[in-house]
Amino acid sequence: MQSSEQLPCGDVSEPANTPVMGRLTFGDMYLELPIDDQHKTNRKILGVLGREIKDEQAGKPVLTFQQLADQLEYGDRRDVQNFHRELRQSDYAMQEFISRKATKHDRLFPLIEAAVLDTPLLPPHQQYLSVCETHPTESLSEETFRKYANEIDGVKIVKRVQQVIKPGTDTLDMTRYLAEVLACERLSHAKKKEIVTVFPDTDLEDASPTTSEEVDLTPVTIQKKLLVVMLYACNVSQEVLGLLMGVSKTSIHYWIAGLCTDEFEWQMLKEITCWSGKVSVDEKWVKIKGEWYFVLCAVDSISGFPLLIALYPTLDTVSWTLFLKRFRACMGVQA
């Protein structure tokens, strides 16, 4: 540890292979260690030692976890918090802390904590599916997920929930919560557009996604591709479609993939302008990658033409409410 006032001045020759240094600055003092590939552990050491530097009078740490994360260029302050927790678990035995190998808990707990705090109102099963989808390389059972989720500090969860609850009530602040959902980077443009359409009474002008350019359905090439998509949905193979259209199987694949997007699905729903006004709804269940999902479908009772099909992970009041709200937004009727 050195004082910044004692730094040498003038031209000082440095070794050719000077290691990358990590520095913690507090006041006119700093703590510095090499943190290159040969000294990766030193970064963790700086993080935990920096937290142990306390004010002599107040007895409180001089640097917050966020300040430590910023100075050591960690993406999240929780990284430093986890390192400090490991040090406490080793009873402040530095040698044991340094030599300790990262366990499955060390890898997954920060991910699970972040997921739960990001979406505190989702059911645990949906949070589990979200973590598995975001981190597909990690082997995680739902039992392990729930076990680690139970270790999250309850105070953090309460504070997070309070952020989406109207002050002085136990009612969800819908505007705040939907704005957070729309700000989620993983949410597709089409899904954001659907949320804004299904909840028109919610004040979301600032959070609303920009309108994307719709596909012009009049060109012959687009109509050929639409025909291919319809025939493919009727179990006509891509090989046969290639022979019918005079193109390769690969071209058929790209035609289908290029049209079947969330944005185009939303556009096609709006193209339905004529129907009998009588609707029948039903549900089916399908298994996708080992998980059961429910398919809700609304069809024209007279023609049998499908008007809306949607996939949901659960079949409950919430699923049906969202489905019927979406149907009303698409068809412009009271559902």
VEXMARGU-867348 format. One record per residue (C-alpha): x, y, z; residue in one letter. Coordinates in Angstrom, 2 decimals, decimal comma. Layout:
N
    east   north      up residu
       X       Y       Z      a
...
This chain:
335
    east   north      up residu
    0,00    0,00    0,00      m
    1,40    3,36   -1,02      q
    0,50    7,00   -0,76      s
   -0,29    8,67   -4,06      s
    1,93   11,58   -2,91      e
    4,95    9,23   -2,88      q
    4,69    8,25   -6,54      l
    8,04    8,70   -8,33      p
    8,20   11,47  -10,89      c
   10,32   11,85  -14,00      g
   11,15    9,26  -16,61      d
   11,23    5,80  -15,11      v
   12,04    2,84  -17,30      s
    9,63   -0,07  -16,88      e
   10,21   -3,74  -17,69      p
    9,19   -4,80  -21,18      a
    6,58   -7,25  -19,86      n
    4,88   -5,05  -17,27      t
    1,82   -6,92  -15,89      p
   -1,62   -5,39  -15,92      v
   -2,18   -3,79  -12,51      m
   -5,38   -3,55  -10,51      g
   -5,66   -0,57   -8,21      r
   -8,01    0,40   -5,40      l
   -7,91    4,09   -4,48      t
   -9,23    5,50   -1,20      f
   -8,35    9,03   -0,24      g
   -4,69    9,69   -0,98      d
   -3,82    6,01   -0,61      m
   -4,00    3,12   -3,04      y
   -3,61   -0,65   -3,02      l
   -2,15   -2,22   -6,16      e
   -1,55   -5,79   -7,35      l
   -0,97   -7,40  -10,77      p
   -4,19   -8,88  -12,20      i
   -3,09  -10,29  -15,56      d
   -3,65  -13,90  -16,65      d
   -0,84  -15,12  -14,39      q
   -2,31  -13,35  -11,36      h
   -6,09  -13,81  -11,77      k
   -6,60  -14,54   -8,08      t
   -5,21  -11,12   -7,11      n
   -8,35   -9,46   -8,44      r
  -10,46  -11,37   -5,93      k
   -7,97  -10,56   -3,20      i
   -8,20   -6,84   -3,96      l
  -11,99   -7,08   -3,82      g
  -12,12   -8,66   -0,35      v
   -9,21   -6,68    1,14      l
  -10,69   -3,42   -0,15      g
  -13,91   -4,17    1,69      r
  -12,01   -4,77    4,94      e
  -10,44   -1,30    4,91      i
  -12,50    0,63    7,45      k
  -12,77    4,20    8,65      d
  -10,87    4,56   11,94      e
  -13,53    6,68   13,63      q
  -16,79    5,28   12,25      a
  -15,55    1,69   11,96      g
  -17,39    1,29    8,64      k
  -15,91    0,11    5,32      p
  -14,39    2,92    3,29      v
  -15,45    1,44   -0,07      l
  -18,89    0,12   -0,99      t
  -19,34   -3,05   -3,03      f
  -20,35   -0,92   -6,00      q
  -17,20    1,22   -5,73      q
  -15,07   -1,92   -5,52      l
  -16,80   -3,40   -8,57      a
  -16,28   -0,18  -10,54      d
  -12,60    0,16   -9,68      q
  -11,86   -3,51  -10,40      l
  -14,00   -3,45  -13,58      e
  -16,48   -6,10  -12,52      y
  -19,78   -6,01  -14,35      g
  -21,85   -6,33  -11,18      d
  -21,29   -5,45   -7,54      r
  -22,70   -8,86   -6,63      r
  -19,46  -10,44   -7,88      d
  -17,54   -8,67   -5,10      v
  -20,30   -9,46   -2,60      q
  -20,02  -13,15   -3,44      n
  -16,23  -13,08   -2,99      f
  -16,64  -11,45    0,42      h
  -19,25  -14,04    1,37      r
  -16,78  -16,81    0,45      e
  -14,16  -15,18    2,69      l
  -16,60  -15,12    5,62      r
  -17,54  -18,74    4,98      q
  -13,85  -19,69    5,20      s
  -13,69  -17,88    8,58      d
  -11,36  -15,26    7,05      y
   -8,69  -17,91    6,33      a
   -7,08  -16,24    3,31      m
   -5,18  -19,34    2,15      q
   -8,36  -21,42    2,13      e
  -10,20  -18,60    0,34      f
   -7,56  -18,31   -2,39      i
   -7,28  -22,06   -3,02      s
  -11,03  -22,65   -2,96      r
  -12,41  -23,87   -6,30      k
  -15,66  -22,46   -7,63      a
  -18,54  -24,82   -6,88      t
  -21,84  -25,20   -8,67      k
  -23,41  -23,02   -5,97      h
  -20,85  -20,28   -6,61      d
  -21,67  -20,27  -10,32      r
  -25,44  -20,56  -10,16      l
  -26,49  -18,64   -7,05      f
  -25,65  -15,17   -8,50      p
  -27,52  -16,07  -11,71      l
  -30,58  -17,28   -9,81      i
  -30,56  -14,31   -7,45      e
  -30,42  -11,88  -10,38      a
  -33,26  -13,69  -12,19      a
  -35,53  -13,73   -9,12      v
  -34,91  -10,06   -8,35      l
  -35,46   -9,07  -11,97      d
  -38,89  -10,78  -12,09      t
  -40,06  -11,09   -8,46      p
  -43,72  -11,61   -9,37      l
  -43,18  -14,60  -11,64      l
  -43,99  -18,05  -10,21      p
  -40,87  -20,04   -9,23      p
  -41,40  -22,52  -12,06      h
  -41,38  -19,72  -14,64      q
  -38,26  -18,19  -13,09      q
  -36,60  -21,60  -13,27      y
  -37,47  -21,95  -16,98      l
  -36,14  -18,44  -17,62      s
  -32,78  -19,26  -15,98      v
  -32,49  -22,50  -17,98      c
  -33,28  -20,66  -21,21      e
  -30,79  -17,87  -20,50      t
  -28,00  -20,25  -19,41      h
  -28,52  -23,45  -21,45      p
  -25,02  -24,80  -20,72      t
  -25,71  -25,07  -16,99      e
  -27,21  -28,30  -15,65      s
  -29,86  -27,17  -13,16      l
  -32,82  -29,07  -11,73      s
  -35,89  -27,24  -10,47      e
  -35,28  -28,66   -6,98      e
  -31,77  -27,14   -6,93      t
  -33,14  -23,87   -8,28      f
  -35,69  -23,63   -5,47      r
  -33,04  -24,54   -2,91      k
  -30,72  -21,74   -4,05      y
  -33,63  -19,29   -4,43      a
  -34,54  -19,86   -0,77      n
  -31,07  -18,58    0,18      e
  -31,73  -15,13   -1,30      i
  -31,88  -12,38    1,32      d
  -35,57  -11,81    2,07      g
  -34,97   -8,09    2,55      v
  -33,79   -7,80   -1,05      k
  -36,92   -9,52   -2,32      i
  -39,23   -7,35   -0,20      v
  -37,55   -4,16   -1,41      k
  -37,75   -5,34   -5,00      r
  -41,45   -6,18   -4,72      v
  -42,13   -2,80   -3,12      q
  -40,76   -1,15   -6,27      q
  -43,63   -2,56   -8,34      v
  -46,37   -2,03   -5,73      i
  -48,29    1,22   -5,51      k
  -47,20    3,18   -2,40      p
  -49,52    2,71    0,56      g
  -51,42   -0,19   -1,07      t
  -51,02   -3,86   -1,86      d
  -51,92   -3,26   -5,53      t
  -49,52   -3,88   -8,37      l
  -48,33   -0,72  -10,09      d
  -49,15   -1,98  -13,58      m
  -47,54    0,95  -15,39      t
  -44,24    0,52  -13,55      r
  -44,20   -3,25  -13,96      y
  -45,09   -3,25  -17,67      l
  -42,50   -0,53  -18,30      a
  -39,86   -2,82  -16,75      e
  -41,07   -5,70  -18,90      v
  -40,87   -3,58  -22,06      l
  -37,34   -2,53  -21,12      a
  -36,23   -6,17  -21,04      c
  -33,72   -6,76  -23,87      e
  -34,68  -10,42  -24,25      r
  -38,27   -9,49  -25,18      l
  -38,85   -9,43  -28,93      s
  -40,25   -6,39  -30,69      h
  -43,44   -8,31  -31,52      a
  -44,04   -9,23  -27,88      k
  -43,51   -5,63  -26,82      k
  -45,97   -4,53  -29,47      k
  -48,46   -7,12  -28,23      e
  -48,20   -5,88  -24,63      i
  -48,87   -2,30  -25,67      v
  -51,84   -3,42  -27,79      t
  -53,37   -5,74  -25,18      v
  -53,09   -3,12  -22,42      f
  -54,18    0,07  -24,24      p
  -55,33    1,82  -21,04      d
  -51,85    1,71  -19,55      t
  -49,76    4,85  -19,99      d
  -46,76    3,43  -21,81      l
  -46,00    6,02  -24,47      e
  -42,37    6,42  -23,40      d
  -41,82    2,67  -23,18      a
  -43,71    1,69  -26,33      s
  -41,57    0,09  -29,05      p
  -41,16    1,83  -32,34      t
  -43,40    0,65  -35,15      t
  -41,66   -1,70  -37,57      s
  -42,32   -1,66  -41,30      e
  -44,94   -4,24  -42,22      e
  -44,47   -6,75  -45,03      v
  -46,22   -5,91  -48,28      d
  -48,38   -8,97  -49,06      l
  -49,27   -8,01  -52,65      t
  -46,10   -9,09  -54,55      p
  -46,34  -12,50  -56,23      v
  -43,12  -13,69  -54,56      t
  -44,54  -13,04  -51,09      i
  -47,78  -14,82  -51,98      q
  -45,78  -17,84  -53,19      k
  -43,95  -17,91  -49,88      k
  -47,23  -17,65  -47,99      l
  -48,55  -20,61  -49,98      l
  -45,42  -22,57  -49,09      v
  -45,86  -21,79  -45,38      v
  -49,53  -22,88  -45,52      m
  -48,71  -26,15  -47,30      l
  -45,83  -26,83  -44,94      y
  -48,25  -26,36  -42,00      a
  -50,44  -28,99  -43,68      c
  -47,55  -31,51  -43,46      n
  -46,25  -31,15  -47,02      v
  -42,52  -31,84  -46,79      s
  -39,87  -29,31  -47,79      q
  -38,57  -31,71  -50,47      e
  -42,00  -31,84  -52,17      v
  -42,42  -28,07  -51,84      l
  -39,04  -27,59  -53,50      g
  -40,16  -29,71  -56,47      l
  -43,46  -27,81  -56,72      l
  -41,78  -24,39  -56,66      m
  -38,76  -25,35  -58,74      g
  -36,25  -24,45  -56,02      v
  -34,02  -26,35  -53,62      s
  -35,04  -27,65  -50,21      k
  -32,67  -25,09  -48,64      t
  -34,51  -22,23  -50,39      s
  -37,83  -23,53  -49,04      i
  -36,34  -23,60  -45,56      h
  -35,21  -19,98  -45,85      y
  -38,60  -18,92  -47,23      w
  -40,36  -20,38  -44,22      i
  -37,84  -19,07  -41,68      a
  -37,90  -15,61  -43,24      g
  -41,68  -15,25  -42,98      l
  -42,46  -17,04  -39,73      c
  -41,41  -14,33  -37,29      t
  -43,24  -12,84  -34,30      d
  -43,67   -9,55  -36,16      e
  -45,19  -11,23  -39,21      f
  -47,51  -13,33  -37,05      e
  -48,88  -10,14  -35,49      w
  -49,35   -8,61  -38,96      q
  -51,21  -11,68  -40,23      m
  -53,59  -11,56  -37,28      l
  -54,51   -7,99  -38,19      k
  -55,16   -9,08  -41,80      e
  -58,18  -11,11  -40,65      i
  -61,03   -8,69  -41,34      t
  -63,95  -11,01  -42,19      c
  -65,28  -13,73  -39,92      w
  -68,69  -14,92  -38,74      s
  -68,59  -13,23  -35,35      g
  -69,01  -16,58  -33,58      k
  -65,95  -18,08  -31,95      v
  -65,06  -21,40  -30,32      s
  -62,04  -21,86  -28,04      v
  -60,19  -24,95  -26,95      d
  -56,90  -25,99  -25,38      e
  -54,38  -28,72  -26,12      k
  -51,09  -29,63  -24,47      w
  -47,72  -30,30  -26,09      v
  -44,31  -31,30  -24,76      k
  -41,38  -29,11  -25,85      i
  -37,85  -30,03  -24,74      k
  -39,23  -32,08  -21,87      g
  -41,57  -29,35  -20,58      e
  -45,36  -29,31  -20,92      w
  -46,98  -26,29  -22,57      y
  -50,59  -25,46  -23,36      f
  -51,88  -24,34  -26,76      v
  -54,97  -22,11  -26,62      l
  -56,85  -21,74  -29,88      c
  -59,77  -19,61  -31,03      a
  -61,50  -20,59  -34,32      v
  -64,41  -19,27  -36,33      d
  -67,37  -21,45  -35,27      s
  -68,88  -21,38  -38,78      i
  -65,87  -21,76  -41,11      s
  -63,47  -23,45  -38,70      g
  -60,81  -20,94  -39,71      f
  -58,23  -20,37  -36,92      p
  -58,33  -16,82  -35,60      l
  -55,73  -16,94  -32,83      l
  -53,31  -19,56  -31,51      i
  -51,04  -18,94  -28,51      a
  -48,64  -21,02  -26,41      l
  -48,57  -20,71  -22,60      y
  -46,51  -22,52  -19,95      p
  -49,49  -22,87  -17,60      t
  -53,25  -23,22  -17,96      l
  -54,87  -20,94  -15,41      d
  -56,92  -17,78  -15,04      t
  -53,96  -15,59  -15,99      v
  -53,32  -17,52  -19,23      s
  -56,95  -17,37  -20,30      w
  -57,24  -13,68  -19,38      t
  -54,19  -12,78  -21,48      l
  -55,40  -14,95  -24,35      f
  -58,87  -13,37  -24,40      l
  -57,42   -9,87  -24,07      k
  -55,17  -10,58  -27,03      r
  -58,12  -11,94  -29,01      f
  -60,09   -8,78  -28,29      r
  -57,14   -6,60  -29,36      a
  -56,74   -8,56  -32,62      c
  -60,39   -8,94  -33,55      m
  -61,66   -5,66  -32,08      g
  -64,47   -7,32  -30,11      v
  -65,44   -7,80  -26,46      q
  -64,02  -11,13  -25,31      a
